[in-house]
């Protein structure tokens, strides 16, 4: 009997390992050719069709930097809700900020607002059960995404990494922030992280709501619709805001390559500049090739990633293993020094700003459920470039010579990390 039990356990472990080493269903395997520039009408026309979401006009955006700027507007929006709140997040841990969100959501539910909270099973593992109990007792519908079961262990490797808050179907928030103490404050020390989040108003909020509904249906089986969730939203006037935008998503169960494709199309269209802020920068060969091709045609490529202060040294090692071809081709790679750098912003040619939950790695491209907001607005893009350069001022540039001459033990560690990271 012992032998049978051991055999069963080993079989289950081997099955889980195989499933976890299985990537998405589809794979981009050819370099995308450059056929138009970022400012050509064809670029937006292509992304408006291929990503599945049309580009809408008449939107307003506000960039929020670090917890002191991010959490107060989110909580204020929740507390102002009159009809509905939909909230999807990966990280939700214990602590004062977690309590504040749970209390605000519960208070609105007690006052008749329909509140729906979708948490990733893995990402919310450090969340106190009392927060969930408080919300559910008040009438909040709380669901966990892909809680593992013995008959479908592979679901645990497909996580919702999306970060979406939509209030009354009219105001949306997205970006990199999680609900945890690490995101509070103003990146003033290693215990308080640097991150960016974005407040959105206008017709594109309906697309954000649609992305939330995609996973809510998977987790609950309920279809939320009607005016309370999808009100008529008129385009804002020129004086109020006129930015173009689209929200799109990716998932192994559908559109698994959407985010990867967006990056590759945008890199191919870049004519002058690419600025990438990435908490987890572990590019695949195809993306490295696209960036090298951009560098060779004269595009300035600047990248900021975390430095020594990072939540996973495996990520940093895996990232560094891929830098060689980029540095040799002229990419400027910088490591942020003051604290953990959790920003996920991609800016091209002072026009496109893509923000959301997506990291620049295989897990985001092929394994996680992700959502990004693409903003096409020159003034907004210039403002993000200013913030990028502010982050650059406290980052350390890594030269090709420094990378090439690093100790052999670092090279070995990085190569091993690159092999295992995408499945961690």
N, C-alpha and C positions, 0 to 999 in steps of 0.2 A: 504493500500500500504506500509506503514511504517513497519507493522508487517511482510509482505511478504519479504521486503528487509532485515529486521533483521534476519528472518528465513534463508534466503539464505546465508547471511554472516556467521551466526553461523554454518550452514551446511558445508560451504567451510572451515571454521576454523577447525571444527572437522575432516573433511576429510584430511586436511593437517597434523594435529596432528597424526592421525592414520598412514598416509604414512610415516611420519618422525620417527615413532617409529617402523617401519618395517625394519629389518636388511636384510642382503644379502639372496640370494635365497637358498644357501646351508650352512650347518653347520657341522664342525668337532666336534664330540662329544665323541670320544674314545681316550684314551691315546695311543700314538705311542710307540710300543715296540722297545727296543734297540736290533738291530740285527747285527750291524757292527759299527766300530769306524770311526772317522773322517778321518784317514789316510788310511783306507781300500779302495781299488779300487771300491768296491761296493757303497760307499757313493757317489762319483762323478758320477758313472754310473746311480745311482738312480735319482739324481737331474737333470742329463742331459736329462732324459726321462720324469720325472714327471712334471717338470716345463715348458716343451714345447720348451726349447731352448737348443741346444747342447752346450757343453763346448768347446770353441775354444782355440787354442794355439797361441803363437806368438804375445802377446799384451803387451803394455807398459802403465804404470799408473804413475800418479803424484798426490800426495796428496797436497791440498791447504788449508791453515788454515786462516780463517777470511777474511774479505772483502779486506784488503790490498793485500793479496796474491791471492784472488779468482777473483775479478773483472777485474784486468788488463789482465790476460791471456784470459778471456772470450771475452773481448772487442777487444783484439789483434787478436784473431781468427776470430771474425766477420769481422773486417776490412781487413783481409787477404783473405776473401772468394772470389772465382772466379766463382763458378757455382751456389751453393745452400746454403741456411741457413734454418734450421728448428728449431723452438724454442717453447717449451711448458713449462709453469710455472703456479704455483698456485698464489703466491703473486706477484703482480706488482703494486706498489703504486707510488705516486708522489714523487718529490724530485730530487736532482741532479743526482743520479745514474740512476733513471728512465729516465731522460732526456738524459743521456749519451747513454743508450742502444737504445732509440728511434732514436736518431741522427745517431748512427752507423748503425743500421739496415736500416734506410731510405737512407743513403749515398750509401750503397751497392746496394739497389734496383734501385736507380737512375743510377747506373753504370752497369745495366743489370743482376745482380745476382737475382735469383728467391728466394724471402724471404717469409717464411710462419711463422706466429706467432699465437699460440693457447693459449688463456688466459682463466682461469676459471672465470665464471661469478661472483661468490661470492668473490673469492680471489683477483680479480682486481677491486673490488668496490671502492677503494680509488685512482684509477688511473685517472689522469687528461685526459679529452677527447682530449685535444690538442695533447697529445702524439700519440694517435691513429690516429688523423687527419693528423699529420705530416708523420706518416708512410704510411698511405693509399694514401696520395697525392703523395708520392714518388714511389708508386707501390707495397708496401708491402701488402700481403694478411693477414688480421687480422680476426680471428674468435674467438667468445666467446663460451665456452663449457657449455652446459646445461643452457642456459638462460631460466628462467622459463616461462611457458605459462599457461593460465588458465585451459587448458585441460590436463596438465601433470605436476602438481605441484611437484610430487615426484622427478622429475629430479634434483631439486635444492639441494636435500639431497645427490645426487651422484655427487661428485665434482672430477675434475681432480687435484690431488695433485702432479702429476708427475713434475719433474724438469729436462728437457732434452734440451740440445743445441747441435746440430750436424752441422758441417761446412763442405761443399763439400763432405759429406758422408764419411769423413775420420777421422775427429777429433770430439770427443764427450766430453761433460761435464755433470756430474750428482752429486747429493748430496742433502744437505739440504737448500741451500741458496735461498732466495727470492730476488726480485728486489725492494729494499726499503732501506731507510737511516739506519735502524737498523742493516743492515748487512755490512755497511761500517766500515772502521777503523780496529782495531786490538783487539777487545774485551777489550778496555782499561778502560771502565766505563759502568755503567748500561744502557746508551743509545746506546751502540754498542755491538752487540751480539756475542757470541762465536759460530762458525759453521765450518763445513768442507765440501769441495767440491772436485771433482776428475776429472782430465783431463785424457782422454783415447785415445789411438791410437791402431790400429790393427783391425783384423777381427771382433771383438766383437762390433765395432762401427756400423756395418750393423744391428745388433740386436737392438741397441738403436734406429736406424732410423726406424726400423720396428715397434717398440713400439710407436714412435711418429705417424706413419702413421695410426695406429689403431684408435686413437682419432681424427686425422685430417679428416679421412673419415666420422666419426660420426658427426663431427661439420660442414663439408663443402660439403660432398658428392663427393669430388674430390679424384681421385686416382693418387698419385704422384709416378712415377716409372721411370725406365730407368737409364742409366749410371750416369746421373747428381746426382741422389739420392743414387744409389746403385752401385758405381764403384767397380771394382775388387780390393780387398785388400789382398795383400800377407801377410803371417805371417812374423813378424819381426824376424830378425836373433837373435842368442843368445846374441851377443854383443849389439843389439839394445833394446832387451826386449823379454822375452819368457813366460810371465805369462799366465796362463790359466784363462779364464773368461767366463761368460755368463750373458746376460741381460734378465730379465723376468718381466712380468707385472701381475697385478691383477685388476679385475673390477667386479662389481656386474653383469654386462652383459655377463661375460665370464671369467672363471678362478678366481672366487671371493676368493677362499681359497689358491691361490698359495703362497702368501707371508707368510701367517699363517702356511701353510704346510712346507715351507722352514725352518722357525724358529723351528718348532717342530721336524722335521727330524734332524736338526743340533744339537739341544739340546740333542736329544736322542743319537747322535753319539759322543758327546763330551766325551773325556777321561780325560782331565787334566784341561782346563781353558775355561771360558766363560767371556768375557768382553763386556758389553753392554753400549753404550752411547745413551741415549734416551731422546729427548725433551719432549715427552708425554708418560710416562710409566704407563699405566693402564692395566695390563695384565688380561686376563680372567682366569677362573678357570682351564681350560685345560693347559694353558701356565704356570700358577703357579705350577700345578702338575708336569709338565715336568721339571721345574727348581728344584723343591724340590727333584725329583727322581735323578737328576744329582748330587745335593749336597750330597745325601745319599750314592752315589757310589764314593764319594771322589773328585768330580769336584769343583774347586774353581770358585765361581760365584761373579763377581764384577759388580756393576751397578752404573752409574752416571746419575742423573736426575737434573732438575733445583732446585735451592733453593728458598729463599725468593723473589729474583728478577725473575719474570716470567710474561709472557703476559696474563696468566689466572690463577687466584687463584683457580678456580673451578677444573682445571686440577691437580694442586698440591694436593688439598684435595682428589680428586678421586683416585689419585695415592697412597697416603698414606694409604688409606683404605684397600689396597690389600697387604700391606707389611708384615703383621703378620706371615703367614706361611713361607715366605721366610727368614725373619730375624731369626725366631726360628730354622729353619733348617741350618742356618749358612751363608746365603747370606750376602755379604758386600754391603750395599746400602749407597751411598754418595750423598749429595746435593751440587751442584756447587755454589760457593758463589759470585764471582766478578760481574757477569752479567747474562743475560738470556742465558741459555745453549740450543742451538737448534741443536745439533749434532745428527746424526742418523747413527751410525756405530756399527756393530756386529762382533766380532772377536772370533774365536774358535780354540783352540789347536795350535796356531801359524801357521795356514794354511788358514782357511777361513776368508775373510773380506767381509762382505756384507754391501753395502752402497747404498743410494738412498733417496727416498722421504718418505719411510715407517716409521710411528711411531709405537710404541709398544702398540697399543690400538685397540679397536673394530672398530672404524671408519676406520682406515687404513686396518684392516684385512677384513672388510666386506662391507663397504659403499663407500669408495673412490676408484678412479682409481689411482694406485700406480705403481712405477717401481723401481726395484733394480738391482744393478750390483753386482754379486758374483765374487770375485777374489780369486783364489787358488794359492797362492804364499807365501812361507815361509818368504822370506826376506821382502816382503811388509807387511806381517802380523806382523812381529817383529817390524817394524817401527811404525805401528799403535798402538801397545802395548806401545811403548815408549811415544807416544803422549797421550794415555789414562792415563798413569801414571803421565804425566805432568799435565793433568786436575785434576787428583786425588789429587795432592799436594795442590790444592787450593779449595778442596771440604771438606765438613764436613760429617763424618760418623755418621749414625744414628744406635744406638744399639737397640736390641730387648727390653731391659728394658726401654729405652727412649720412644720407640713407645708404649709399653704396658701402661706406666704410664702417657701418655699425658692427658690433661684435658678432662672431659666428653663432654664439648661443642665442642671440636675439633672432637671427635669421632662421634658425631651426625652430625656435618657439613660434615665430610668426607663420612659418609654413604649416606647422601642425595646427595652429589656431585657425588658419584659413580653411583647412579641410573639415574641421568640426563645427565652426561657428554657425554656418547657415542652418544647422539643424538644432541649435541650442534654444 
